[in-house]
Amino acid sequence: MKEIKRAKVLIVDEYQSKQISMMAMMMWRTDRPVCP
């Protein structure tokens, strides 16, 4: 049971970090002045 819980936590952690990095990229893109 502990192993399964740990695996779930790892998956959630990875998912959350992916979401955060995606959001950071979006923010970074909108923050930067767009060059024509």
Buried (B, 14 or more C-beta within 10 A) or exposed (E): EEEEEEEEEEEEEEEEEEEEEEEEEEEEEEEEEEEE
